[in-house]
Amino acid sequence: MRRIVRLACLVTASFGTVACRPAPLDLEAVQGELMEADRTFARETASRGAEGWVEAFAEDGKMFGPGPIIQGHDAIREAMAGIGKAGNTLEWEPVFAEAGPSGDFGYTHGTYRRQRIDANGNPVIETGKYVSIWRRDASGKFRVVLDTGTPDPPTKVTPPSE
């Protein structure tokens, strides 16, 4: 679409009749797209596990965590293989999005809650914050290019004093 507008501007400008400028980008609308992309990412992960997670990533997408950088669909799928299996859930909610001036790049951040079963069969719950960086692909869909999270400090439970 932008190519057509630019071509029309060039043609009409060459006749000296009209000075064309592309329509200003609606960054609020793009930020809304990012929020919805992140919410869809969460819904698909909740319903389809690791496959829903991987689908949101660009082919060259990366995950940062406590270990080495994880890159590409196969490595991401392997790292997230437990998501969606019994007792292993990951839920999150974006709270903010920001888009770059071109509208094809941006980030979301929010809070997450992850539950897993430890080696003794006990549930372990972790909460934290995350940032996902998104890039628009050739089809116009936003895809995750980098995802990282930081766990909240463990909550210490102090027994009541007697």
N, C-alpha and C positions, 0 to 999 in steps of 0.2 A: 504494500500500500504506500509506504513512504517513497518507494522508487517511482510510482506513478505520479505522486504529488511533486516530486523533484523534477521529473520529466516535464510535467505540465508547466511548472515554474520556469524551467529553462526555455521552453518553446514560447511562452507568453512574454518572458523577459526579453527574448531576442527580438521581439517586435516592439519592445519599448512601451508596452501598454499596461503591464501589471507587475508589481513587485510582490513576489510570493514569499511567504514564510510558513514553515510547517506549524501546524497547530501545537500549542504548548502541551507538554505532557502532563497528565493528571496524576501526580505522584500519590495522592490519597487513594486513587483507584488502584494503582499498582501495589500500594501497601495492603490494601484489602485483598488483592490477588495473592500476595505472599501469606497473609494470615489464613486464607482459605486453603492454600496449598499445604500449609503446615497442619491444619486441622484434618485435611484429607489424608495426609501422611499418617497422622495418629490413628484415624479410623481404620485405614487399610492395615496398619500394623496390628491393631487390636483384633481385627477379624481374620487376617491371613498370616500373622506371625512374620517370620523372617522374609517371606516372599513379598509381603506388603511393605516391609521396611526397605528392601533392596529396590523395589520398583520406583521409589521416590528419588533415588540417587542417579546422578549423571554417570555415564560409563567410567569417567575418570574421577568420580567422587571419592572422598577420603573421610575417615573417622579418626579422631584423636582420642586417646584414652590413656590409661596408665602404662600401656605397653608400647610396642612399635606402632607407627602409622599404618593404618589399614586402608588399602586403596583398591578400587575396582569391584565390580559386582560379585565376582566369585569369592574374593577375600572377605567382603562385607557379609555375604550370605553365610560363610563359614563362621565368622565371628558372632553373628546374631542367631545362629541355628537354634538356640534354646528358647528364643522368644515365642510365646504362644503355646508352649508345651505346659503340661500340668504344673501349676504353682509358679510359673515363670511369666510374669506380665510386665509390660512397660506402658505407662500412660503419661501423657503430657498435655499441656495447654499453652499455646503461645500467648504472650501478654503484650507483645510489641513487635512491630515490623518497621523497617526503614528501607527505602529503595534509593538506589543511585540515580543521578540525574538523567541517565539514558533510559531508565526503566527496565533494563534487562539484567540487573544485578541487585541483590539486596540481602537482608538478613532478618531472621526472626529470633526472638529469645523468649524463654518462659521457664516454667517449673515442670519437673518430672517426678514420677513415683515409680520405682521398680521393685518388684517382688521376685524373689528366687528361693529355692529350697537349698539349704546347705547340706554338707556331707552327712550330717546327723539326722536329716529329714525335717529340720526346723525351718519355718519361714523366716526369711531375712528381708526387711524392707529398707530401701534406701530412697531418700528424696534428694533433690538438688535442683540446679539451674542448668540450662543448656543454651547454646547458640547454634543455629543452622544458617549457613550461607548458601544462598540460592542463585542460580544463573538460568536465564531463559534459554531453552534449547531451540533448534532450528524450527520446530513445530510451533513454537510460541509458549510451550509449557515450562513452568519453573521446575528445576531439578536441583537437588541438594548437591553441592560441590564440596562442602565441608560440614561435618557435624562434630560437636564436642560438648561435653557436660562436666560439671563439677559437683560432686556430692556435698550435701550439707554436712556439717560436723555431726558426729554421732550424738544422740540425745542420751544424756546420763540420767538414769533414774535413781533418785536417792530415797532409800526407805525412810518412812516417817520415824522421827525420834520418839523414844519412849519416855 
